[in-house]
Amino acid sequence: MEYNTGRNHLVIREYGRHIQKMVDHVLTIEDRERRQKQAGVVIELMGILNPHLKNVEDFRHKLWDHLFLISDFKLDVDSPYPIPTKEKLMAKPAPLPYPRRYPKYAHLGKNLELVIDKALKEENPEKRQGFANAIAYYMKLAYNNWHKDTVHDDAIQSELTSLTKGQLEFTNTPYVKAYRPQQEGWGDRGGYGRQQQRGKFQQRGGGNSGNGGGQRNDRNRHGGKKRFK
């Protein structure tokens, strides 16, 4: 009996042990033409076992790369695609440079400063004023996202003056809906209504039971016979 502890390492588990044994057998074939033909058969079988790869672009390219990977890059056959190497596979990508930006006002972000720089370069006075109004609106919106209290327009103008060194001033009053905490009991109106209805039904049931008791007392008073009016 063959145990997993005595077997070689399974390179790609999605293809299973049988595919790896077939690849190992192809490596032992000395005739190149026959080895090339058997490699094509293994590729077709790999595609059948993993039909989800057909949705991937250039899925046959991926199958050939997996074939060379399973063979530990020792398979000597012709491939319709560039043959990968172990060095290329093991190579680590170069680290991406992380953008280091330090905004003057962290709650406004760096993107607002980029918009301000673009507004300062604008020569058209109408567009420049439109930039200033839009920037003031965004500043007030950002402030309300981080604070529960409403901010006065003078504070917005003060920060805008500090950012632009007094070169931009907004003319309109940016309106942003103030933060209002949700009152208790408003979020579960359905439950409250159902409780009220359930209470009404219970009262009606109690009233019916009382009437039923009165009818029974009536029958007892008249000798067990129901009296009709």
Order of alpha helices (4+ residues) and beta strands (2+ residues): alpha-alpha-alpha-alpha-alpha-alpha-alpha-alpha
